[in-house]
Amino acid sequence: MRHEAERPLWQRWPGQNFFVCGGRTMAGPTLSGFYVTFGFCAFTVGLFNAFSAPYLWENVSPALPLICGYFSLMTLVSLARTTFADPGIIPRAGAEEANLVLPPTDDGKRQFSREIHMQGVSRPLKFCKTCCIYRPPRASHCRVCDNCVNEFDHHCPWVSNCIGKRNYRYFILFVFHLLASTAALFMSTLAHLIVYTRENGGTIFNAISKFPGAAPVLLITFFAGLSVLGLPCFHGQLLTEGVTTNEFIKRTYGKGRSPFTRGSFSANIAALWCGPRQPSALRLRQPLFDDHYIEVESESDESDNEAH
């Protein structure tokens, strides 16, 4: 017999996440960023398919619409995989677990920091007062989603989710396919207008007046491409160094080498693409009681959660 205060974890989730399909999948606190990104992508592809794709198929080559379609489809798929995924959230400790993890000392105070040794270097383990856990190395607490995320990279408002250990590869796929699709759509639409102008005379503005949907496609893809142009280079540099965006911004390792790098860009890439995907540590449909979680108060500010 179920207790009257017993509910599945996703219904009494202590964080700020948004759940769909009865707790079978999750996203960030709001899906507004996802809707905007998805809407712009779908709108641009729709205009291209309505105005440029038929002409290119019949007068240039079917390959151009097919290439644009492939990259656009993969952009939307990787966007959805990034958004509706557990990024690597570390479960919060329950009330009883928190007392075991952080027992009071003889003077009644609690020890909010510990150290571990990795490759001969001492690394601090910070205690998260909200999640009541010692965060493992590379984990950080996101104040937007209000969760500790393993290998926290950053919180991306355009995909409405944190980027962490479990969805970083999908985020990289999204960035790559977004850049490829914007380039393919821009060049294909421009080729459509140039070929039409050469075959029918007049100027390119006459071609735009004939196919009014081509101008918005050129503008959207041009500025979208410029906005994401540096992301592949930036994340390529991060993969070369074996660090996350959060670690890069905070200079976690100073001028030293990250202890988590595998030694080379190719080895880090192979681990990202070919390594096993970490299973989710969350049991969102598991029933819990309403008093399962607590928060630990601290007398100092040294253990405050980090804002990202």
N, C-alpha and C positions, 0 to 999 in steps of 0.2 A: 504493500500500500504506500502510495506516494505521500510524502509530507506536504502539508498545505502551502508551505513556503518554499518548496523545492521546484526549481525551474531549470531549463537547459542553460548552459553557460552563455550562449549567444543572446538569450533574452535578458540576462542580468550582467552583461559584459561591462566590466569596470572602465574600459577605455572609451574612446570616442569614435569607434568604427561603425560603418554602415553595413548591415547584413542583408543578403537576399537569398531566396530559395530556402527558407527555413533554416538559416544558419549554415548552409552548405558552402557558401562562398562569402567573401567579405571585401570591403574596400575601406578607404579613408573616411573621415567624418562626413564628407559630402561628395556627391558625384558631379558637382557643377563643372569642375575642370575637365573631367572626362567627357561630359556632354559637349562642351565647347570644342575640345580637340577632335572628338569623333565627328561632330557636326561639320566643322570646317573641312575635314578630310572627305567626308561623304558628299558634301555640297560641291567641292571642287571636282571630284571624280564624276559626279552626276552631270555637271556642266560639260566636262570633257567628253563624256559618252554621248551627250545629246548633240553637241555641235561639231566636234573635231574627229571623234573616233570613226563615224561612218564615212567621212570623206577620205581619211587616211586609209581605211580598210579597202576602199574601192579604187583609189587613185595613186596611192603610194605603196604601202605594204601592210598586210595584216599583222606583221610582227610588232609594229609600233603600238597599236592599241592593246595587243596581248601583253607586251612588256609592261606598259602602264598599268594594266589591270592586275598583273601579278604583284608588282610592288605595292600597289594601293591596297590590295587584299591583305598582303602580309603586314602592312602598316596597321590596319585595323585589327587584325588578329593578335599581333604582338602587343598593341595598345590594350586590348581587352585582357590578355594574359597578365600584363603588368598590373593593371588596375584591380582585377578581381582575383587577387592572390594574397595569401599570407606572406608578408615579406620576410618572415623569420622572427615573429613575435615570441618573446620569452614569457611563458606563463607566470603570472603573479603567484606569490606564495600565499597560502591560506593563513588563517589566524594561528592555527597550531604550528604550521610549518615555519612561520616567521619567528616564533618564539624559540624554535630549535636552531634556526639559521643565525639569529641575532639575540642570543640570551644576554640578559643584563649581567654586568660584572658585579663584584662585591660591593662597589660603591653605588650601585643602581644605574650606572650609565651604560651605554651600549657602544661597541666598537664599530665605527662606520667605515673603516678602511682596512684593507689587508693588502698583502703583497705576495706575488708569485715570481718565480725566477724562470726566465725563458732565454735560452742561449746565453747564459751567463749575465743577463741583464734583469734587473728587478723591475717588475711592472705592477702598478697599483691596481687593485680591484675595488671599485667604488660601490658603495651600498646605495641602492635606489630606495628611498623612503616610500615612494608610491607603490612600487611593485614588490617591496620587501624581499629583494634578492641582491646578492652580490653580482654585479654585471660582469660577464666574462670579457676577456680582452676583445676589443673592436666593437662591442655592443654599446649602445647609447640610448637614452630615453628621448623619444620624440614628443615634444609638448603639443604638437598638432593632433596626433593620434592618441597621445597619452599612453604609450606603450614602450617597453624596452625592446629594441630590435637587434637581433644578432647581425654583426657585420653591417651596421647602419651606414648607409652611404649618404642619403639626404632624403628630405621629403619633397616630392615633386607635385606641385599643385596642378600641373597640366595632365597628370594621369590620376590624380586624386588618391594617391597612396604613398606610403614610404617605399624607398628603394633599399633593399637589404639582401641578405644572403640568398633568399629563396626566389626572388624575382629580378635580381640584377641582370641575369643573362637575357631575360625577356625585355628589360628596359634597353639594353644595348641593341637588341634586334629591332626594337621600335625606332630608336634613333637612326640606325642604319637604313632601315626601309623607308622611314619618313624622308630622309635626305635623298635616297635613290628615287622615290616616287615623285618628289617635287621636281627633281632634275629631269626625270623622264617626261612628266606632264608638261613642263615648261618647254623643253626642246621639241616635243611632238606637236604641241600647239603652235609653236613658232614655225615649225616645218610646214604645218598645214596652211598657215597664212601665206608663207613665202611661195609654196607650190601653187596655191590658188591664184596669187597675184601674177605669177609668171604665165600661167595658162590662160587667164582671163583678162590680163592687162589691168591698168589702173594702179592705185597705190595700196599699201598695206592697210590704210585706213578704210578703203573701200571694202577690203576683205573683212575687216572687223565689223563694219556695218552690215555685211552679209551674214556674218556669224557672230552675233553680239555676245555670246557666251564665252568667246575666246579671250576677250580682254580681262574679265575677272579671273580666269584661270591663270593668265600670265602674271597678273599682279599678286595674287595669293601665293602662287608657287615661288615667285621671285623673292618676296619678303619672308616667306616661311623658310625657304632654303637658306637665306642669309642668317636667319635667327638660329638655325641648328647647325650651321656649317662648322663651327668650332667644337661642337660637342664630341664628334668622333675622335678628333685630335686630342682633346682634353682627356677623355676616358682612355684613349690609347696610352697616353703618358702615365695615367694612374695605374694601368695594367702593367706597364713597364716597371714601375717602381713597386708594385704590389701593395698599394695603399687605396683607401677609400676616399671619397670626396671629403667626408668629415675629417679624416686624419690629415688630408692634404691642407685643408683650410686651417686647422688647429696646429699644424706642424707637430704632430704627436711624437714623431721620432727625431725631430730636429734635423740635423745634417746627417744623422746616421741612417743605416739601412733598415727597412722594415723587416722584422723577424718572420713575417708571414709571406714574403716573396719566395718564389720557387727558383729564383736565380736568373731568369731571363724572361723576356716578353713572350716568347713562344711557349715556355713552360707555364706561365701564368694564363695565357690564352687557352692552352690545352686543358688546364684545370677548370677554367670557367665553362668551356663548351662541352668537354668530354667527361668531366667529373660527375659523380652521382648527385642528384638533387636531394638536398636534405629534407626528410619528411617533416611535416608540420608537427610542432609540439603541442598544438592546441586540440582540445577535444570539445568542440563547440556545442555538440549536442548532448554532452554529458550533464546530467542533472546535478545541481548544486543548491545548497541552502543560501538564503539571503545574507547570512552573517559569515559567509565563508572567507571574505577578504577583509583586511584591516589596513590602515596606514600607520607607519611608525613616525612618531614625532622626534625631532632632534633638538638638542640644546644649542647646536652650532649650525652655521651655514655651510660648512665644509662639504657636506654630502648632498647639497642641493642638486636637483636634476638639471641637466644641461638643456639650454634652449637651442633649437635648430630651426 
